[in-house]
Amino acid sequence: MQIPKALLLALCVLSVVAFAMALLTGSGNASSADALAVLFGADDATLRDIVFRVRLPRALAAFGTGACLAQAGVLMQVMLRNPLADPYILGTSGGAAAGALTAMLFGAVGLVVDGAAFAGALVSTVLVFGLTGGRGEWAPGRLLLTGVVIAAGWGAIISLLLATSPEAGLRGMLFWLMGDFAFTQASGSVLIAAALAALAGLAGGQALNVLATGEQQAALLGLAVSRTRNTVYLGAAALTSLAVTTAGTIGFVGLVVPHLLRLCGATDHRALVPGAALAGGSLLVLADTIARTALAPKQLPVGAITALIGVPVFLILLRQAQGRGRLA
């Protein structure tokens, strides 16, 4: 399989366009012309603060989050060998959110919250695959249904956590759960994780190609299936937990992006993983730009924007999968 370099180049251009739109548009006093002048060196302290201290950090956080979610979706689709897999649908995002909220209610901050989110995501992933019989070949339909049930369970736990949380921070927690970059400042960890995952995809994409053919076939071809599967487990959980702690639960990015890239010819995971990083990051930057400008000065939760895109795409994919007998 050849890596479609033209597609990766187009995705790089899309990323630049997405960042340009994020920096040049927004509510407030900075028009697109003013923001463009700042980018070309205009010396206006107020406008520079708006562009470089408000819009740029938010765009970077959105890009890193989208890249992590899209790559996590690729990894989960490899494990399931099903294009319907996604961190949100399979409950991994819900587990991470429940872990993070629990830590927050106990007053934890920083790395403790990140660790709790990772633990929740990992527990959710192990539950889904363990309950479906993770030692042998998995039935994609059972995995999908188990994930939906686990996600509903995490939703109930999150509701209980919100019901017992102090009222002063309830609105902020609800908005965060729906996806919010308004108060995101530090985006370094999620960007680094996304970059490392993309590099790992370039280096280890051939192993993912083999694993995607099925575990028995992969073992016959000499792949260390158990070790590779455990690495994919941890990678998907880590990427999802970082995305959740950065911006809350944002759904369908990991579903839509890999499928669209496959339709564009990116079937080799050496291209699909880094391509998902670029496309997922660009998608979430554009979605966040819409969320903060559509009803400005009010801001919409970015998770609502991605859901409006993801729900019809998911229904189309589900119908196609049923037609091919993939959910039997």
Phi and psi in degrees as a GROMACS rama.xvg file:
@    title "Ramachandran Plot"
@    xaxis  label "Phi"
@    yaxis  label "Psi"
@TYPE xy
-97.5833  144.41  GLN-2
-78.2313  122.455  ILE-3
-73.8547  90.8368  PRO-4
-65.5674  -33.2021  LYS-5
-62.8432  -37.8117  ALA-6
-66.1222  -43.8568  LEU-7
-63.7325  -37.6105  LEU-8
-64.9123  -42.1127  LEU-9
-63.262  -36.9424  ALA-10
-68.3362  -34.3039  LEU-11
-63.3632  -42.3752  CYS-12
-63.3087  -41.9524  VAL-13
-59.7769  -38.8781  LEU-14
-63.2454  -42.7051  SER-15
-63.1917  -42.3176  VAL-16
-63.5818  -42.4026  VAL-17
-62.0512  -43.5364  ALA-18
-65.7406  -39.0062  PHE-19
-61.7553  -43.8363  ALA-20
-64.9009  -38.7683  MET-21
-65.7883  -38.2813  ALA-22
-79.4831  -28.1277  LEU-23
-93.86  -13.2531  LEU-24
-121.014  151.763  THR-25
159.977  169.682  GLY-26
-81.8473  169.115  SER-27
103.797  -163.868  GLY-28
-89.2582  -8.11786  ASN-29
-89.7823  105.304  ALA-30
-77.2611  172.153  SER-31
-61.7685  -39.4705  SER-32
-64.7301  -41.6207  ALA-33
-63.7198  -45.1557  ASP-34
-63.7564  -38.7181  ALA-35
-64.3053  -39.8524  LEU-36
-62.3569  -38.3319  ALA-37
-64.1858  -41.005  VAL-38
-63.6702  -27.1578  LEU-39
-96.9612  14.2973  PHE-40
105.452  8.14165  GLY-41
-60.5624  138.421  ALA-42
-98.3701  80.926  ASP-43
-130.762  109.189  ASP-44
-60.4916  -41.3593  ALA-45
-65.2159  -46.6036  THR-46
-66.6204  -36.5061  LEU-47
-63.4855  -39.4472  ARG-48
-63.315  -42.198  ASP-49
-62.4834  -44.6306  ILE-50
-75.4372  -47.5675  VAL-51
-95.3177  -18.993  PHE-52
-110.505  -12.4069  ARG-53
-115.227  -58.9022  VAL-54
-74.6104  -43.9901  ARG-55
-64.6195  -49.3652  LEU-56
-58.3641  -37.5637  PRO-57
-66.7149  -41.6609  ARG-58
-65.6663  -39.9174  ALA-59
-63.722  -43.1132  LEU-60
-63.5116  -41.1979  ALA-61
-64.8203  -41.2572  ALA-62
-64.2633  -46.9813  PHE-63
-62.8664  -40.677  GLY-64
-65.2354  -46.4464  THR-65
-62.7524  -38.8923  GLY-66
-64.2875  -42.6781  ALA-67
-64.4362  -44.703  CYS-68
-65.1948  -41.649  LEU-69
-65.6156  -41.3716  ALA-70
-69.9877  -35.6696  GLN-71
-62.1993  -38.3488  ALA-72
-61.9757  -41.6349  GLY-73
-59.5045  -46.2391  VAL-74
-63.1588  -41.1432  LEU-75
-68.703  -34.6433  MET-76
-69.6371  -28.6793  GLN-77
-67.206  -45.0676  VAL-78
-63.7833  -39.199  MET-79
-88.4855  -19.4524  LEU-80
53.3771  46.5586  ARG-81
-150.248  128.557  ASN-82
-72.8557  -2.8064  PRO-83
-88.7096  -4.6784  LEU-84
-73.003  145.366  ALA-85
-166.835  142.648  ASP-86
-57.124  -32.7556  PRO-87
-73.8877  -47.3587  TYR-88
-68.3413  -37.5575  ILE-89
-83.9344  1.1988  LEU-90
89.7001  -1.84771  GLY-91
-65.4268  -41.8221  THR-92
-63.2676  -40.1807  SER-93
-63.9655  -40.9445  GLY-94
-63.5145  -42.1431  GLY-95
-64.2818  -41.6854  ALA-96
-65.0563  -41.5372  ALA-97
-63.3938  -41.7693  ALA-98
-63.571  -44.2843  GLY-99
-65.0507  -44.1504  ALA-100
-63.5873  -39.9036  LEU-101
-60.6071  -44.5442  THR-102
-63.9368  -40.0875  ALA-103
-63.1828  -39.6137  MET-104
-65.3008  -25.8227  LEU-105
-90.2824  8.41127  PHE-106
85.4135  11.3118  GLY-107
-76.1759  154.394  ALA-108
-140.858  168.885  VAL-109
61.4833  -129.403  GLY-110
-65.6279  -28.1135  LEU-111
-64.1063  -42.9102  VAL-112
-63.9261  -42.8467  VAL-113
-60.4666  -43.5042  ASP-114
-64.4157  -40.3214  GLY-115
-65.3666  -39.3809  ALA-116
-64.6922  -41.9158  ALA-117
-63.4747  -41.6734  PHE-118
-62.5632  -43.2086  ALA-119
-63.6231  -42.1809  GLY-120
-64.6742  -41.2541  ALA-121
-67.5739  -41.9201  LEU-122
-60.7678  -43.4453  VAL-123
-63.0261  -43.351  SER-124
-63.5874  -45.4904  THR-125
-63.5176  -39.3084  VAL-126
-60.9323  -47.6317  LEU-127
-61.1766  -49.806  VAL-128
-78.0567  -30.8415  PHE-129
-68.8056  -44.0239  GLY-130
-67.8117  -20.1329  LEU-131
-93.3527  -1.03784  THR-132
91.1421  65.6018  GLY-133
-72.8181  -3.77501  GLY-134
-82.3767  -22.1228  ARG-135
-120.919  -154.625  GLY-136
-72.4187  134.548  GLU-137
-92.453  143.244  TRP-138
-87.907  116.225  ALA-139
-56.1852  -38.1598  PRO-140
-63.2806  -44.0711  GLY-141
-63.7229  -40.92  ARG-142
-61.1124  -44.335  LEU-143
-63.9739  -45.3571  LEU-144
-66.62  -39.3106  LEU-145
-63.2008  -40.9714  THR-146
-62.78  -40.6054  GLY-147
-62.6444  -41.4472  VAL-148
-66.5221  -43.9315  VAL-149
-61.6491  -41.1103  ILE-150
-61.284  -39.6126  ALA-151
-64.5015  -38.3992  ALA-152
-63.3584  -43.399  GLY-153
-63.4359  -35.5628  TRP-154
-61.1771  -39.5036  GLY-155
-65.8562  -41.6571  ALA-156
-63.6198  -41.6002  ILE-157
-62.7493  -40.0522  ILE-158
-61.2219  -41.7238  SER-159
-64.6743  -40.2079  LEU-160
-63.5288  -41.2806  LEU-161
-67.3014  -37.8546  LEU-162
-66.1139  -26.7268  ALA-163
-100.648  2.72271  THR-164
-85.1628  156.454  SER-165
-60.8144  141.617  PRO-166
-65.3684  -26.6519  GLU-167
-60.1231  -37.4292  ALA-168
-105.447  10.2192  GLY-169
-65.9713  -44.2994  LEU-170
-63.3454  -42.0615  ARG-171
-63.6277  -39.1757  GLY-172
-66.4852  -40.302  MET-173
-63.489  -43.3836  LEU-174
-65.9694  -39.2856  PHE-175
-62.5971  -41.228  TRP-176
-62.9811  -28.8613  LEU-177
-86.723  -0.352165  MET-178
99.1861  109.21  GLY-179
-149.82  126.798  ASP-180
-108.672  9.53545  PHE-181
-61.781  -35.6919  ALA-182
-111.929  14.779  PHE-183
-79.1169  125.452  THR-184
-116.919  -51.0575  GLN-185
-89.3866  114.011  ALA-186
-116.508  5.70593  SER-187
-61.341  -45.4052  GLY-188
-65.1154  -42.9571  SER-189
-71.1216  -33.652  VAL-190
-69.2077  -42.0522  LEU-191
-63.4646  -43.7141  ILE-192
-61.7491  -42.179  ALA-193
-64.1612  -40.9209  ALA-194
-66.496  -42.7847  ALA-195
-64.0278  -39.4743  LEU-196
-64.7661  -39.2162  ALA-197
-64.4669  -41.9894  ALA-198
-65.2604  -39.7852  LEU-199
-63.5627  -35.6444  ALA-200
-64.7111  -40.0044  GLY-201
-63.7104  -40.3696  LEU-202
-79.7069  -38.7335  ALA-203
-111.892  15.7861  GLY-204
-62.3711  -30.3025  GLY-205
-65.4337  -35.4642  GLN-206
-64.5577  -38.1257  ALA-207
-66.586  -37.1338  LEU-208
-58.6745  -42.7929  ASN-209
-69.4454  -44.0589  VAL-210
-62.2089  -33.5652  LEU-211
-67.0631  -17.0972  ALA-212
-78.0037  -11.6012  THR-213
121.216  147.647  GLY-214
-67.7533  -40.5757  GLU-215
-64.1869  -44.5005  GLN-216
-64.762  -40.2994  GLN-217
-63.0402  -40.4753  ALA-218
-64.7689  -39.8077  ALA-219
-64.1545  -29.5657  LEU-220
-84.9709  2.22685  LEU-221
94.4261  10.0915  GLY-222
-79.8299  138.551  LEU-223
-76.2895  87.3354  ALA-224
-62.343  -48.1645  VAL-225
-60.8466  -46.2084  SER-226
-66.1438  -41.7636  ARG-227
-65.1796  -41.8394  THR-228
-64.0108  -42.1087  ARG-229
-64.2557  -37.0039  ASN-230
-64.7309  -41.5025  THR-231
-64.9238  -41.8222  VAL-232
-49.4786  -58.4318  TYR-233
-65.34  -39.6241  LEU-234
-62.856  -46.1192  GLY-235
-63.5113  -41.6239  ALA-236
-65.9082  -41.8193  ALA-237
-66.4699  -44.8302  ALA-238
-63.165  -41.6302  LEU-239
-66.077  -43.9304  THR-240
-64.8205  -38.5707  SER-241
-64.927  -41.1919  LEU-242
-63.3761  -40.8659  ALA-243
-67.7278  -43.3167  VAL-244
-69.3175  -21.038  THR-245
-80.0967  -41.4979  THR-246
-144.306  13.5451  ALA-247
83.7812  -165.632  GLY-248
-90.3496  112.717  THR-249
-117.817  118.599  ILE-250
-96.2693  160.482  GLY-251
75.7174  -6.72713  PHE-252
-64.1098  -44.5038  VAL-253
-69.7369  -14.2088  GLY-254
-89.1083  -50.3617  LEU-255
-72.2046  -46.9259  VAL-256
-63.2566  -52.732  VAL-257
-59.291  -38.4539  PRO-258
-65.009  -43.8165  HIS-259
-64.1505  -37.1588  LEU-260
-67.0045  -37.3476  LEU-261
-64.3197  -37.8295  ARG-262
-63.5022  -26.8752  LEU-263
-87.5982  3.13964  CYS-264
103.728  2.68726  GLY-265
-88.7041  76.1014  ALA-266
-92.8968  -21.3178  THR-267
-79.28  125.633  ASP-268
-68.2996  -16.2823  HIS-269
-67.1691  -23.0019  ARG-270
-101.497  -32.8151  ALA-271
-67.2614  -40.9801  LEU-272
-67.2858  -54.4442  VAL-273
-65.802  -33.0346  PRO-274
-63.6635  -38.3951  GLY-275
-64.1685  -35.9627  ALA-276
-61.7292  -46.2543  ALA-277
-68.3264  -45.9514  LEU-278
-70.2677  -42.7529  ALA-279
-64.6834  -42.0464  GLY-280
-62.8009  -43.5548  GLY-281
-64.6173  -41.9889  SER-282
-59.8443  -44.3667  LEU-283
-74.5944  -31.1408  LEU-284
-63.0867  -45.1169  VAL-285
-66.068  -40.7593  LEU-286
-63.8231  -39.7312  ALA-287
-68.6071  -35.6101  ASP-288
-62.1734  -42.2786  THR-289
-64.2138  -42.2014  ILE-290
-62.204  -34.4183  ALA-291
-96.1639  -5.1396  ARG-292
-117.43  -21.4691  THR-293
-60.6912  -43.0589  ALA-294
-122.732  34.8984  LEU-295
-54.8035  141.423  ALA-296
-82.4761  -1.59945  PRO-297
-71.0584  149.12  LYS-298
-116.573  135.558  GLN-299
-92.2621  151.291  LEU-300
-68.5581  130.317  PRO-301
-65.7476  -26.0504  VAL-302
-61.9592  -31.0501  GLY-303
-67.8895  -37.0063  ALA-304
-66.5478  -45.9114  ILE-305
-66.86  -32.3019  THR-306
-67.1781  -37.9456  ALA-307
-61.4738  -30.0235  LEU-308
-83.4029  -42.9369  ILE-309
-75.4062  -35.5047  GLY-310
-60.6772  -51.7722  VAL-311
-64.0226  -35.289  PRO-312
-64.7658  -41.6136  VAL-313
-61.047  -43.0112  PHE-314
-63.8455  -38.4172  LEU-315
-64.4392  -45.5073  ILE-316
-62.4762  -41.2159  LEU-317
-62.0668  -41.4873  LEU-318
-65.934  -40.9068  ARG-319
-64.914  -41.3461  GLN-320
-65.0285  -39.1951  ALA-321
-64.6161  -38.7539  GLN-322
-64.57  -29.9981  GLY-323
-91.5734  -0.584725  ARG-324
75.1847  22.4047  GLY-325
-76.6701  -15.8171  ARG-326
-103.215  9.94826  LEU-327
